[in-house]
Each structure stands twice: as structure tokens, then as C-alpha cells.
Amino acid sequence: GGLIWRPGVFFSPGHAWLEPREGGALRVGLDDLAQHVLSRISEVILPSPGQVVRAGEPAAIIRAGRRRAAVPAPVTGRVHADNRSVETNPLRMHNDPYAGGWLYTVQPEDASYATLPRGDESRAWFSREAMRLSQFFEHQLGMAAADGGELVAPGPSLLTQSQWEEMTQSFLQAST
């Protein structure tokens, strides 16, 4: 569906990716589907090093124009580092979502993240999620993408506030 998937990372239901790092920490970022949900990112507010984040609870705030979305932590743990470069240059998240656009690293309280989809399982899930997002836009905007047509503006910018809230709830706040 035109979205970039990355092998070798775990994917959470809320569209965060997690990459194990040396020392047991996890680097956390938002996958390419989340980048499409949060098109035109204008501000990123990250958790601070030392802060405890809890799985499913807001850990970062992303502003996309006049709208904002709380991004839940995919795991419970203590934030080890944050990526200040995405706060000063939010476009970095879009330009390099799986490398330089990471959000923070967290020392997880346990290894429960290892049950999240990875490899072929995550690729199949990601493909289904891309289709689900396409269907969401078709339903909300009253159009069909089956003809191969392209939107003249990013789908999220065409949504009403209540549709935006439904989209971010459905795709970013999914249970972890």
C-alpha cells in the first residue's frame, strides 16, 4: 500500500516500532503507517530521560497542524534517552521514520515486548493495517481508492475533528 515496513523490529498495536539495543533498552519510534495518520507533523513533545512510561498510557504528544495526538508507550519502563532532533526538526520523523526519526529509548521493566509481532508475522499485520487505513479513509471521506486515484491532500487533513479523533483512537491508541 505504498507504506514502508522495516524488518528486524517489533511492532506494537499502536503503530510504534521497538528495536532492542545494547544493554536491554528499546529504541521506540512510529512506523510508516503512523506517519500517514500523523501527516504534516509540526511539533513533537517527548518524555524526559528518567521518566517512567506505562504501556498504553500517553508517552509523547504529536501535533499535526492544529490537531494533536497522544502517543501511548508500547511498554512499561524508564526512559533512558530522547531524540531531541525530532523535537527541533519534526520532519525528521517522516523523512527517516525507522532510523533518525526515533522518539526515545526505554529500559523495559520486563520482556513482554518479545510477544509483539516481528518478521513475517509483522509484515502480514502491517499489510492488513495499511488496508484498514485505506478503508477508513474510503468510509470517512466517501470515496473509493480501488480506481487507483490519489488524494489531492493527505487523508488526515480532510477529516473533521471527530473523524480525526476516531482515526487516532483506532490506529494509535490500540491496546498494547
Order of alpha helices (4+ residues) and beta strands (2+ residues): beta-beta-beta-alpha-beta-beta-beta-beta-beta-alpha-alpha-beta-alpha-alpha
